[in-house]
């Protein structure tokens, strides 16, 4: 994000209106694009979805919550939460 002087890029009428609310302040103007959901760009969402499916599969195959938590390096309660939701 780079700094730009609003007086150089905004029309005078708009600048005067903005100054009523944020004179001398730094403001952030977001892009007008749809925002990606969490983990969509990095692949984290897919990773955790697949991991949780594998945990559920192993539990349904008879593996204990304690064994699953050790295998995946997760807390016992975290594995229970994944299984019961």
PDB file of N, CA, C and O in Angstrom:
ATOM      1  N   UNK A   1       0.855  -1.162   0.000  1.00  0.00           N
ATOM      2  CA  UNK A   1       0.000   0.000   0.000  1.00  0.00           C
ATOM      3  C   UNK A   1       0.902   1.226   0.000  1.00  0.00           C
ATOM      4  O   UNK A   1       1.781   1.359   0.852  1.00  0.00           O
ATOM      5  N   UNK A   2       0.686   2.106  -0.944  1.00  0.00           N
ATOM      6  CA  UNK A   2       1.522   3.295  -0.990  1.00  0.00           C
ATOM      7  C   UNK A   2       0.710   4.551  -0.696  1.00  0.00           C
ATOM      8  O   UNK A   2      -0.498   4.603  -0.927  1.00  0.00           O
ATOM      9  N   UNK A   3       1.387   5.530  -0.195  1.00  0.00           N
ATOM     10  CA  UNK A   3       0.779   6.802   0.183  1.00  0.00           C
ATOM     11  C   UNK A   3       0.611   7.669  -1.053  1.00  0.00           C
ATOM     12  O   UNK A   3       1.527   7.784  -1.868  1.00  0.00           O
ATOM     13  N   UNK A   4      -0.570   8.284  -1.190  1.00  0.00           N
ATOM     14  CA  UNK A   4      -0.822   9.208  -2.292  1.00  0.00           C
ATOM     15  C   UNK A   4      -1.488  10.452  -1.713  1.00  0.00           C
ATOM     16  O   UNK A   4      -2.307  10.352  -0.799  1.00  0.00           O
ATOM     17  N   UNK A   5      -1.142  11.609  -2.237  1.00  0.00           N
ATOM     18  CA  UNK A   5      -1.747  12.856  -1.790  1.00  0.00           C
ATOM     19  C   UNK A   5      -3.120  12.984  -2.441  1.00  0.00           C
ATOM     20  O   UNK A   5      -3.238  13.040  -3.665  1.00  0.00           O
ATOM     21  N   UNK A   6      -4.156  13.028  -1.604  1.00  0.00           N
ATOM     22  CA  UNK A   6      -5.526  13.083  -2.115  1.00  0.00           C
ATOM     23  C   UNK A   6      -5.772  14.319  -2.974  1.00  0.00           C
ATOM     24  O   UNK A   6      -6.562  14.268  -3.917  1.00  0.00           O
ATOM     25  N   UNK A   7      -5.102  15.434  -2.656  1.00  0.00           N
ATOM     26  CA  UNK A   7      -5.295  16.671  -3.429  1.00  0.00           C
ATOM     27  C   UNK A   7      -4.842  16.504  -4.872  1.00  0.00           C
ATOM     28  O   UNK A   7      -5.300  17.232  -5.753  1.00  0.00           O
ATOM     29  N   UNK A   8      -3.949  15.558  -5.122  1.00  0.00           N
ATOM     30  CA  UNK A   8      -3.451  15.342  -6.481  1.00  0.00           C
ATOM     31  C   UNK A   8      -4.319  14.378  -7.289  1.00  0.00           C
ATOM     32  O   UNK A   8      -4.254  14.379  -8.518  1.00  0.00           O
ATOM     33  N   UNK A   9      -5.131  13.555  -6.618  1.00  0.00           N
ATOM     34  CA  UNK A   9      -5.869  12.534  -7.368  1.00  0.00           C
ATOM     35  C   UNK A   9      -7.389  12.665  -7.292  1.00  0.00           C
ATOM     36  O   UNK A   9      -8.091  12.102  -8.131  1.00  0.00           O
ATOM     37  N   UNK A  10      -7.910  13.394  -6.309  1.00  0.00           N
ATOM     38  CA  UNK A  10      -9.362  13.509  -6.155  1.00  0.00           C
ATOM     39  C   UNK A  10      -9.871  14.847  -6.679  1.00  0.00           C
ATOM     40  O   UNK A  10      -9.164  15.852  -6.599  1.00  0.00           O
ATOM     41  N   UNK A  11     -11.083  14.869  -7.212  1.00  0.00           N
ATOM     42  CA  UNK A  11     -11.676  16.148  -7.609  1.00  0.00           C
ATOM     43  C   UNK A  11     -11.879  17.033  -6.370  1.00  0.00           C
ATOM     44  O   UNK A  11     -12.078  16.528  -5.265  1.00  0.00           O
ATOM     45  N   UNK A  12     -11.827  18.339  -6.564  1.00  0.00           N
ATOM     46  CA  UNK A  12     -11.920  19.289  -5.444  1.00  0.00           C
ATOM     47  C   UNK A  12     -13.178  19.077  -4.603  1.00  0.00           C
ATOM     48  O   UNK A  12     -13.118  19.131  -3.374  1.00  0.00           O
ATOM     49  N   UNK A  13     -14.314  18.837  -5.254  1.00  0.00           N
ATOM     50  CA  UNK A  13     -15.570  18.660  -4.507  1.00  0.00           C
ATOM     51  C   UNK A  13     -15.498  17.450  -3.582  1.00  0.00           C
ATOM     52  O   UNK A  13     -15.945  17.503  -2.436  1.00  0.00           O
ATOM     53  N   UNK A  14     -14.937  16.373  -4.087  1.00  0.00           N
ATOM     54  CA  UNK A  14     -14.819  15.153  -3.281  1.00  0.00           C
ATOM     55  C   UNK A  14     -13.827  15.351  -2.143  1.00  0.00           C
ATOM     56  O   UNK A  14     -14.070  14.906  -1.021  1.00  0.00           O
ATOM     57  N   UNK A  15     -12.719  16.014  -2.423  1.00  0.00           N
ATOM     58  CA  UNK A  15     -11.713  16.292  -1.393  1.00  0.00           C
ATOM     59  C   UNK A  15     -12.306  17.127  -0.257  1.00  0.00           C
ATOM     60  O   UNK A  15     -12.055  16.846   0.915  1.00  0.00           O
ATOM     61  N   UNK A  16     -13.081  18.137  -0.593  1.00  0.00           N
ATOM     62  CA  UNK A  16     -13.713  18.986   0.422  1.00  0.00           C
ATOM     63  C   UNK A  16     -14.674  18.154   1.282  1.00  0.00           C
ATOM     64  O   UNK A  16     -14.728  18.321   2.501  1.00  0.00           O
ATOM     65  N   UNK A  17     -15.422  17.269   0.645  1.00  0.00           N
ATOM     66  CA  UNK A  17     -16.373  16.417   1.387  1.00  0.00           C
ATOM     67  C   UNK A  17     -15.628  15.457   2.321  1.00  0.00           C
ATOM     68  O   UNK A  17     -16.046  15.265   3.463  1.00  0.00           O
ATOM     69  N   UNK A  18     -14.552  14.864   1.861  1.00  0.00           N
ATOM     70  CA  UNK A  18     -13.767  13.949   2.699  1.00  0.00           C
ATOM     71  C   UNK A  18     -13.132  14.693   3.865  1.00  0.00           C
ATOM     72  O   UNK A  18     -13.050  14.157   4.971  1.00  0.00           O
ATOM     73  N   UNK A  19     -12.683  15.917   3.633  1.00  0.00           N
ATOM     74  CA  UNK A  19     -12.067  16.710   4.692  1.00  0.00           C
ATOM     75  C   UNK A  19     -13.024  16.982   5.849  1.00  0.00           C
ATOM     76  O   UNK A  19     -12.576  17.233   6.968  1.00  0.00           O
ATOM     77  N   UNK A  20     -14.316  16.938   5.603  1.00  0.00           N
ATOM     78  CA  UNK A  20     -15.296  17.116   6.682  1.00  0.00           C
ATOM     79  C   UNK A  20     -15.209  15.984   7.701  1.00  0.00           C
ATOM     80  O   UNK A  20     -15.535  16.170   8.873  1.00  0.00           O
ATOM     81  N   UNK A  21     -14.772  14.823   7.253  1.00  0.00           N
ATOM     82  CA  UNK A  21     -14.744  13.633   8.107  1.00  0.00           C
ATOM     83  C   UNK A  21     -13.344  13.253   8.571  1.00  0.00           C
ATOM     84  O   UNK A  21     -13.183  12.733   9.675  1.00  0.00           O
ATOM     85  N   UNK A  22     -12.331  13.503   7.749  1.00  0.00           N
ATOM     86  CA  UNK A  22     -10.993  13.007   8.081  1.00  0.00           C
ATOM     87  C   UNK A  22      -9.915  13.991   7.644  1.00  0.00           C
ATOM     88  O   UNK A  22      -8.992  13.612   6.922  1.00  0.00           O
ATOM     89  N   UNK A  23     -10.014  15.227   8.063  1.00  0.00           N
ATOM     90  CA  UNK A  23      -9.034  16.237   7.668  1.00  0.00           C
ATOM     91  C   UNK A  23      -7.696  15.971   8.352  1.00  0.00           C
ATOM     92  O   UNK A  23      -7.622  15.886   9.577  1.00  0.00           O
ATOM     93  N   UNK A  24      -6.652  15.842   7.558  1.00  0.00           N
ATOM     94  CA  UNK A  24      -5.307  15.630   8.081  1.00  0.00           C
ATOM     95  C   UNK A  24      -5.025  14.215   8.558  1.00  0.00           C
ATOM     96  O   UNK A  24      -3.950  13.950   9.096  1.00  0.00           O
ATOM     97  N   UNK A  25      -5.963  13.307   8.371  1.00  0.00           N
ATOM     98  CA  UNK A  25      -5.806  11.918   8.814  1.00  0.00           C
ATOM     99  C   UNK A  25      -5.418  11.024   7.643  1.00  0.00           C
ATOM    100  O   UNK A  25      -5.663  11.357   6.483  1.00  0.00           O
ATOM    101  N   UNK A  26      -4.814   9.896   7.958  1.00  0.00           N
ATOM    102  CA  UNK A  26      -4.564   8.883   6.941  1.00  0.00           C
ATOM    103  C   UNK A  26      -5.779   7.972   6.893  1.00  0.00           C
ATOM    104  O   UNK A  26      -6.246   7.502   7.930  1.00  0.00           O
ATOM    105  N   UNK A  27      -6.287   7.723   5.710  1.00  0.00           N
ATOM    106  CA  UNK A  27      -7.414   6.812   5.576  1.00  0.00           C
ATOM    107  C   UNK A  27      -7.073   5.749   4.539  1.00  0.00           C
ATOM    108  O   UNK A  27      -6.279   5.977   3.626  1.00  0.00           O
ATOM    109  N   UNK A  28      -7.687   4.596   4.700  1.00  0.00           N
ATOM    110  CA  UNK A  28      -7.503   3.493   3.756  1.00  0.00           C
ATOM    111  C   UNK A  28      -8.746   3.375   2.902  1.00  0.00           C
ATOM    112  O   UNK A  28      -9.858   3.327   3.427  1.00  0.00           O
ATOM    113  N   UNK A  29      -8.573   3.327   1.600  1.00  0.00           N
ATOM    114  CA  UNK A  29      -9.694   3.145   0.683  1.00  0.00           C
ATOM    115  C   UNK A  29      -9.534   1.759   0.066  1.00  0.00           C
ATOM    116  O   UNK A  29      -8.614   1.531  -0.720  1.00  0.00           O
ATOM    117  N   UNK A  30     -10.433   0.826   0.421  1.00  0.00           N
ATOM    118  CA  UNK A  30     -10.292  -0.553  -0.072  1.00  0.00           C
ATOM    119  C   UNK A  30     -10.570  -0.664  -1.558  1.00  0.00           C
ATOM    120  O   UNK A  30     -11.258   0.172  -2.144  1.00  0.00           O
ATOM    121  N   UNK A  31     -10.021  -1.712  -2.159  1.00  0.00           N
ATOM    122  CA  UNK A  31     -10.291  -1.993  -3.565  1.00  0.00           C
ATOM    123  C   UNK A  31     -11.744  -2.397  -3.719  1.00  0.00           C
ATOM    124  O   UNK A  31     -12.349  -2.950  -2.801  1.00  0.00           O
ATOM    125  N   UNK A  32     -12.293  -2.118  -4.877  1.00  0.00           N
ATOM    126  CA  UNK A  32     -13.673  -2.466  -5.171  1.00  0.00           C
ATOM    127  C   UNK A  32     -13.701  -3.820  -5.871  1.00  0.00           C
ATOM    128  O   UNK A  32     -14.099  -3.924  -7.032  1.00  0.00           O
ATOM    129  N   UNK A  33     -13.272  -4.863  -5.146  1.00  0.00           N
ATOM    130  CA  UNK A  33     -13.240  -6.221  -5.681  1.00  0.00           C
ATOM    131  C   UNK A  33     -13.859  -7.159  -4.654  1.00  0.00           C
ATOM    132  O   UNK A  33     -13.821  -6.885  -3.454  1.00  0.00           O
ATOM    133  N   UNK A  34     -14.423  -8.252  -5.120  1.00  0.00           N
ATOM    134  CA  UNK A  34     -14.938  -9.217  -4.147  1.00  0.00           C
ATOM    135  C   UNK A  34     -13.775  -9.798  -3.333  1.00  0.00           C
ATOM    136  O   UNK A  34     -12.709 -10.097  -3.872  1.00  0.00           O
ATOM    137  N   UNK A  35     -14.001  -9.946  -2.051  1.00  0.00           N
ATOM    138  CA  UNK A  35     -12.960 -10.448  -1.161  1.00  0.00           C
ATOM    139  C   UNK A  35     -12.985 -11.975  -1.131  1.00  0.00           C
ATOM    140  O   UNK A  35     -14.052 -12.586  -1.066  1.00  0.00           O
ATOM    141  N   UNK A  36     -11.809 -12.580  -1.178  1.00  0.00           N
ATOM    142  CA  UNK A  36     -11.731 -14.031  -1.092  1.00  0.00           C
ATOM    143  C   UNK A  36     -12.035 -14.474   0.330  1.00  0.00           C
ATOM    144  O   UNK A  36     -11.744 -13.769   1.297  1.00  0.00           O
ATOM    145  N   UNK A  37     -12.617 -15.637   0.433  1.00  0.00           N
ATOM    146  CA  UNK A  37     -12.885 -16.211   1.747  1.00  0.00           C
ATOM    147  C   UNK A  37     -11.572 -16.704   2.353  1.00  0.00           C
ATOM    148  O   UNK A  37     -10.577 -16.887   1.652  1.00  0.00           O
ATOM    149  N   UNK A  38     -11.591 -16.913   3.661  1.00  0.00           N
ATOM    150  CA  UNK A  38     -10.391 -17.343   4.367  1.00  0.00           C
ATOM    151  C   UNK A  38      -9.835 -18.627   3.764  1.00  0.00           C
ATOM    152  O   UNK A  38     -10.574 -19.583   3.530  1.00  0.00           O
ATOM    153  N   UNK A  39      -8.534 -18.641   3.516  1.00  0.00           N
ATOM    154  CA  UNK A  39      -7.832 -19.840   3.089  1.00  0.00           C
ATOM    155  C   UNK A  39      -7.980 -20.224   1.633  1.00  0.00           C
ATOM    156  O   UNK A  39      -7.418 -21.238   1.220  1.00  0.00           O
ATOM    157  N   UNK A  40      -8.707 -19.466   0.840  1.00  0.00           N
ATOM    158  CA  UNK A  40      -8.908 -19.843  -0.555  1.00  0.00           C
ATOM    159  C   UNK A  40      -7.652 -19.635  -1.396  1.00  0.00           C
ATOM    160  O   UNK A  40      -7.351 -20.447  -2.271  1.00  0.00           O
ATOM    161  N   UNK A  41      -6.932 -18.577  -1.143  1.00  0.00           N
ATOM    162  CA  UNK A  41      -5.730 -18.296  -1.944  1.00  0.00           C
ATOM    163  C   UNK A  41      -4.553 -19.182  -1.532  1.00  0.00           C
ATOM    164  O   UNK A  41      -3.803 -19.661  -2.383  1.00  0.00           O
ATOM    165  N   UNK A  42      -4.398 -19.393  -0.245  1.00  0.00           N
ATOM    166  CA  UNK A  42      -3.242 -20.130   0.254  1.00  0.00           C
ATOM    167  C   UNK A  42      -3.422 -21.636   0.207  1.00  0.00           C
ATOM    168  O   UNK A  42      -2.445 -22.380   0.297  1.00  0.00           O
ATOM    169  N   UNK A  43      -4.656 -22.093   0.065  1.00  0.00           N
ATOM    170  CA  UNK A  43      -4.917 -23.526   0.072  1.00  0.00           C
ATOM    171  C   UNK A  43      -5.180 -24.084   1.459  1.00  0.00           C
ATOM    172  O   UNK A  43      -5.404 -25.285   1.611  1.00  0.00           O
ATOM    173  N   UNK A  44      -5.156 -23.224   2.478  1.00  0.00           N
ATOM    174  CA  UNK A  44      -5.367 -23.678   3.850  1.00  0.00           C
ATOM    175  C   UNK A  44      -6.745 -24.289   4.040  1.00  0.00           C
ATOM    176  O   UNK A  44      -6.897 -25.292   4.737  1.00  0.00           O
ATOM    177  N   UNK A  45      -7.738 -23.687   3.422  1.00  0.00           N
ATOM    178  CA  UNK A  45      -9.103 -24.172   3.585  1.00  0.00           C
ATOM    179  C   UNK A  45      -9.222 -25.612   3.085  1.00  0.00           C
ATOM    180  O   UNK A  45      -9.817 -26.457   3.753  1.00  0.00           O
ATOM    181  N   UNK A  46      -8.660 -25.885   1.923  1.00  0.00           N
ATOM    182  CA  UNK A  46      -8.713 -27.234   1.360  1.00  0.00           C
ATOM    183  C   UNK A  46      -7.911 -28.205   2.216  1.00  0.00           C
ATOM    184  O   UNK A  46      -8.331 -29.343   2.425  1.00  0.00           O
ATOM    185  N   UNK A  47      -6.767 -27.767   2.709  1.00  0.00           N
ATOM    186  CA  UNK A  47      -5.927 -28.630   3.548  1.00  0.00           C
ATOM    187  C   UNK A  47      -6.684 -29.084   4.794  1.00  0.00           C
ATOM    188  O   UNK A  47      -6.718 -30.274   5.110  1.00  0.00           O
ATOM    189  N   UNK A  48      -7.297 -28.118   5.506  1.00  0.00           N
ATOM    190  CA  UNK A  48      -8.006 -28.458   6.739  1.00  0.00           C
ATOM    191  C   UNK A  48      -9.274 -29.271   6.464  1.00  0.00           C
ATOM    192  O   UNK A  48      -9.640 -30.134   7.261  1.00  0.00           O
ATOM    193  N   UNK A  49      -9.939 -29.001   5.348  1.00  0.00           N
ATOM    194  CA  UNK A  49     -11.120 -29.782   4.987  1.00  0.00           C
ATOM    195  C   UNK A  49     -10.731 -31.241   4.770  1.00  0.00           C
ATOM    196  O   UNK A  49     -11.404 -32.148   5.259  1.00  0.00           O
ATOM    197  N   UNK A  50      -9.633 -31.465   4.028  1.00  0.00           N
ATOM    198  CA  UNK A  50      -9.170 -32.830   3.772  1.00  0.00           C
ATOM    199  C   UNK A  50      -8.686 -33.504   5.045  1.00  0.00           C
ATOM    200  O   UNK A  50      -8.958 -34.684   5.265  1.00  0.00           O
ATOM    201  N   UNK A  51      -7.967 -32.764   5.887  1.00  0.00           N
ATOM    202  CA  UNK A  51      -7.501 -33.321   7.148  1.00  0.00           C
ATOM    203  C   UNK A  51      -8.680 -33.747   8.015  1.00  0.00           C
ATOM    204  O   UNK A  51      -8.664 -34.831   8.599  1.00  0.00           O
ATOM    205  N   UNK A  52      -9.683 -32.915   8.100  1.00  0.00           N
ATOM    206  CA  UNK A  52     -10.844 -33.227   8.929  1.00  0.00           C
ATOM    207  C   UNK A  52     -11.635 -34.417   8.379  1.00  0.00           C
ATOM    208  O   UNK A  52     -12.170 -35.216   9.148  1.00  0.00           O
ATOM    209  N   UNK A  53     -11.707 -34.534   7.060  1.00  0.00           N
ATOM    210  CA  UNK A  53     -12.350 -35.702   6.463  1.00  0.00           C
ATOM    211  C   UNK A  53     -11.600 -36.973   6.825  1.00  0.00           C
ATOM    212  O   UNK A  53     -12.211 -37.999   7.124  1.00  0.00           O
ATOM    213  N   UNK A  54     -10.282 -36.903   6.798  1.00  0.00           N
ATOM    214  CA  UNK A  54      -9.459 -38.064   7.150  1.00  0.00           C
ATOM    215  C   UNK A  54      -9.633 -38.430   8.625  1.00  0.00           C
ATOM    216  O   UNK A  54      -9.693 -39.610   8.970  1.00  0.00           O
ATOM    217  N   UNK A  55      -9.713 -37.437   9.479  1.00  0.00           N
ATOM    218  CA  UNK A  55      -9.941 -37.683  10.914  1.00  0.00           C
ATOM    219  C   UNK A  55     -11.285 -38.378  11.111  1.00  0.00           C
ATOM    220  O   UNK A  55     -11.376 -39.360  11.848  1.00  0.00           O
ATOM    221  N   UNK A  56     -12.316 -37.876  10.459  1.00  0.00           N
ATOM    222  CA  UNK A  56     -13.644 -38.465  10.579  1.00  0.00           C
ATOM    223  C   UNK A  56     -13.666 -39.894  10.031  1.00  0.00           C
ATOM    224  O   UNK A  56     -14.279 -40.786  10.618  1.00  0.00           O
ATOM    225  N   UNK A  57     -12.998 -40.095   8.912  1.00  0.00           N
ATOM    226  CA  UNK A  57     -12.921 -41.427   8.325  1.00  0.00           C
ATOM    227  C   UNK A  57     -12.258 -42.408   9.288  1.00  0.00           C
ATOM    228  O   UNK A  57     -12.770 -43.504   9.515  1.00  0.00           O
ATOM    229  N   UNK A  58     -11.122 -42.013   9.851  1.00  0.00           N
ATOM    230  CA  UNK A  58     -10.411 -42.895  10.779  1.00  0.00           C
ATOM    231  C   UNK A  58     -11.254 -43.204  12.011  1.00  0.00           C
ATOM    232  O   UNK A  58     -11.236 -44.327  12.514  1.00  0.00           O
ATOM    233  N   UNK A  59     -11.990 -42.211  12.495  1.00  0.00           N
ATOM    234  CA  UNK A  59     -12.848 -42.424  13.664  1.00  0.00           C
ATOM    235  C   UNK A  59     -13.964 -43.420  13.328  1.00  0.00           C
ATOM    236  O   UNK A  59     -14.270 -44.304  14.128  1.00  0.00           O
ATOM    237  N   UNK A  60     -14.565 -43.275  12.153  1.00  0.00           N
ATOM    238  CA  UNK A  60     -15.634 -44.193  11.745  1.00  0.00           C
ATOM    239  C   UNK A  60     -15.118 -45.607  11.498  1.00  0.00           C
ATOM    240  O   UNK A  60     -15.870 -46.577  11.588  1.00  0.00           O
ATOM    241  N   UNK A  61     -13.825 -45.713  11.185  1.00  0.00           N
ATOM    242  CA  UNK A  61     -13.218 -47.025  10.989  1.00  0.00           C
ATOM    243  C   UNK A  61     -12.823 -47.679  12.313  1.00  0.00           C
ATOM    244  O   UNK A  61     -12.329 -48.806  12.333  1.00  0.00           O
ATOM    245  N   UNK A  62     -13.047 -46.959  13.428  1.00  0.00           N
ATOM    246  CA  UNK A  62     -12.813 -47.561  14.735  1.00  0.00           C
ATOM    247  C   UNK A  62     -11.589 -47.072  15.489  1.00  0.00           C
ATOM    248  O   UNK A  62     -11.310 -47.550  16.588  1.00  0.00           O
ATOM    249  N   UNK A  63     -10.867 -46.145  14.925  1.00  0.00           N
ATOM    250  CA  UNK A  63      -9.685 -45.626  15.616  1.00  0.00           C
ATOM    251  C   UNK A  63     -10.124 -44.709  16.761  1.00  0.00           C
ATOM    252  O   UNK A  63     -11.093 -43.962  16.621  1.00  0.00           O
ATOM    253  N   UNK A  64      -9.424 -44.764  17.880  1.00  0.00           N
ATOM    254  CA  UNK A  64      -9.818 -43.966  19.044  1.00  0.00           C
ATOM    255  C   UNK A  64      -9.447 -42.496  18.863  1.00  0.00           C
ATOM    256  O   UNK A  64      -8.538 -42.153  18.107  1.00  0.00           O
ATOM    257  N   UNK A  65     -10.170 -41.646  19.571  1.00  0.00           N
ATOM    258  CA  UNK A  65      -9.906 -40.210  19.524  1.00  0.00           C
ATOM    259  C   UNK A  65      -8.488 -39.928  20.002  1.00  0.00           C
ATOM    260  O   UNK A  65      -7.801 -39.066  19.452  1.00  0.00           O
ATOM    261  N   UNK A  66      -8.056 -40.648  21.015  1.00  0.00           N
ATOM    262  CA  UNK A  66      -6.695 -40.450  21.551  1.00  0.00           C
ATOM    263  C   UNK A  66      -5.633 -40.781  20.504  1.00  0.00           C
ATOM    264  O   UNK A  66      -4.663 -40.038  20.353  1.00  0.00           O
ATOM    265  N   UNK A  67      -5.806 -41.887  19.783  1.00  0.00           N
ATOM    266  CA  UNK A  67      -4.842 -42.266  18.741  1.00  0.00           C
ATOM    267  C   UNK A  67      -4.834 -41.254  17.596  1.00  0.00           C
ATOM    268  O   UNK A  67      -3.776 -40.908  17.070  1.00  0.00           O
ATOM    269  N   UNK A  68      -6.010 -40.787  17.219  1.00  0.00           N
ATOM    270  CA  UNK A  68      -6.104 -39.795  16.148  1.00  0.00           C
ATOM    271  C   UNK A  68      -5.424 -38.497  16.571  1.00  0.00           C
ATOM    272  O   UNK A  68      -4.704 -37.884  15.783  1.00  0.00           O
ATOM    273  N   UNK A  69      -5.652 -38.080  17.813  1.00  0.00           N
ATOM    274  CA  UNK A  69      -5.047 -36.829  18.275  1.00  0.00           C
ATOM    275  C   UNK A  69      -3.523 -36.923  18.269  1.00  0.00           C
ATOM    276  O   UNK A  69      -2.844 -35.947  17.948  1.00  0.00           O
ATOM    277  N   UNK A  70      -2.982 -38.084  18.621  1.00  0.00           N
ATOM    278  CA  UNK A  70      -1.519 -38.264  18.584  1.00  0.00           C
ATOM    279  C   UNK A  70      -1.002 -38.253  17.144  1.00  0.00           C
ATOM    280  O   UNK A  70       0.021 -37.635  16.849  1.00  0.00           O
ATOM    281  N   UNK A  71      -1.710 -38.935  16.262  1.00  0.00           N
ATOM    282  CA  UNK A  71      -1.268 -39.022  14.867  1.00  0.00           C
ATOM    283  C   UNK A  71      -1.237 -37.661  14.183  1.00  0.00           C
ATOM    284  O   UNK A  71      -0.308 -37.368  13.430  1.00  0.00           O
ATOM    285  N   UNK A  72      -2.248 -36.823  14.440  1.00  0.00           N
ATOM    286  CA  UNK A  72      -2.345 -35.537  13.775  1.00  0.00           C
ATOM    287  C   UNK A  72      -1.740 -34.394  14.580  1.00  0.00           C
ATOM    288  O   UNK A  72      -1.687 -33.260  14.105  1.00  0.00           O
ATOM    289  N   UNK A  73      -1.281 -34.687  15.803  1.00  0.00           N
ATOM    290  CA  UNK A  73      -0.675 -33.645  16.631  1.00  0.00           C
ATOM    291  C   UNK A  73      -1.684 -32.609  17.098  1.00  0.00           C
ATOM    292  O   UNK A  73      -1.375 -31.422  17.200  1.00  0.00           O
ATOM    293  N   UNK A  74      -2.893 -33.077  17.381  1.00  0.00           N
ATOM    294  CA  UNK A  74      -3.962 -32.181  17.814  1.00  0.00           C
ATOM    295  C   UNK A  74      -4.388 -32.534  19.231  1.00  0.00           C
ATOM    296  O   UNK A  74      -4.202 -33.661  19.690  1.00  0.00           O
ATOM    297  N   UNK A  75      -4.959 -31.560  19.909  1.00  0.00           N
ATOM    298  CA  UNK A  75      -5.490 -31.799  21.249  1.00  0.00           C
ATOM    299  C   UNK A  75      -6.678 -32.751  21.159  1.00  0.00           C
ATOM    300  O   UNK A  75      -7.402 -32.768  20.164  1.00  0.00           O
ATOM    301  N   UNK A  76      -6.864 -33.532  22.199  1.00  0.00           N
ATOM    302  CA  UNK A  76      -7.969 -34.479  22.290  1.00  0.00           C
ATOM    303  C   UNK A  76      -9.303 -33.775  22.022  1.00  0.00           C
ATOM    304  O   UNK A  76     -10.128 -34.262  21.250  1.00  0.00           O
ATOM    305  N   UNK A  77      -9.501 -32.622  22.669  1.00  0.00           N
ATOM    306  CA  UNK A  77     -10.757 -31.874  22.499  1.00  0.00           C
ATOM    307  C   UNK A  77     -10.937 -31.353  21.081  1.00  0.00           C
ATOM    308  O   UNK A  77     -12.065 -31.256  20.597  1.00  0.00           O
ATOM    309  N   UNK A  78      -9.843 -31.018  20.412  1.00  0.00           N
ATOM    310  CA  UNK A  78      -9.931 -30.546  19.026  1.00  0.00           C
ATOM    311  C   UNK A  78     -10.430 -31.655  18.115  1.00  0.00           C
ATOM    312  O   UNK A  78     -11.272 -31.422  17.248  1.00  0.00           O
ATOM    313  N   UNK A  79      -9.914 -32.855  18.309  1.00  0.00           N
ATOM    314  CA  UNK A  79     -10.352 -33.992  17.513  1.00  0.00           C
ATOM    315  C   UNK A  79     -11.828 -34.291  17.778  1.00  0.00           C
ATOM    316  O   UNK A  79     -12.579 -34.574  16.844  1.00  0.00           O
ATOM    317  N   UNK A  80     -12.246 -34.229  19.040  1.00  0.00           N
ATOM    318  CA  UNK A  80     -13.656 -34.444  19.374  1.00  0.00           C
ATOM    319  C   UNK A  80     -14.539 -33.418  18.678  1.00  0.00           C
ATOM    320  O   UNK A  80     -15.607 -33.749  18.163  1.00  0.00           O
ATOM    321  N   UNK A  81     -14.086 -32.180  18.668  1.00  0.00           N
ATOM    322  CA  UNK A  81     -14.864 -31.110  18.020  1.00  0.00           C
ATOM    323  C   UNK A  81     -15.012 -31.382  16.519  1.00  0.00           C
ATOM    324  O   UNK A  81     -16.084 -31.178  15.950  1.00  0.00           O
ATOM    325  N   UNK A  82     -13.939 -31.838  15.891  1.00  0.00           N
ATOM    326  CA  UNK A  82     -13.981 -32.154  14.461  1.00  0.00           C
ATOM    327  C   UNK A  82     -14.951 -33.299  14.191  1.00  0.00           C
ATOM    328  O   UNK A  82     -15.714 -33.262  13.226  1.00  0.00           O
ATOM    329  N   UNK A  83     -14.917 -34.311  15.043  1.00  0.00           N
ATOM    330  CA  UNK A  83     -15.752 -35.485  14.851  1.00  0.00           C
ATOM    331  C   UNK A  83     -17.227 -35.184  15.068  1.00  0.00           C
ATOM    332  O   UNK A  83     -18.074 -35.661  14.313  1.00  0.00           O
ATOM    333  N   UNK A  84     -17.538 -34.403  16.086  1.00  0.00           N
ATOM    334  CA  UNK A  84     -18.933 -34.190  16.461  1.00  0.00           C
ATOM    335  C   UNK A  84     -19.594 -32.995  15.782  1.00  0.00           C
ATOM    336  O   UNK A  84     -20.744 -32.679  16.089  1.00  0.00           O
ATOM    337  N   UNK A  85     -18.893 -32.322  14.863  1.00  0.00           N
ATOM    338  CA  UNK A  85     -19.547 -31.218  14.144  1.00  0.00           C
ATOM    339  C   UNK A  85     -19.817 -31.599  12.710  1.00  0.00           C
ATOM    340  O   UNK A  85     -20.361 -30.798  11.950  1.00  0.00           O
TER     341      UNK A  85
END
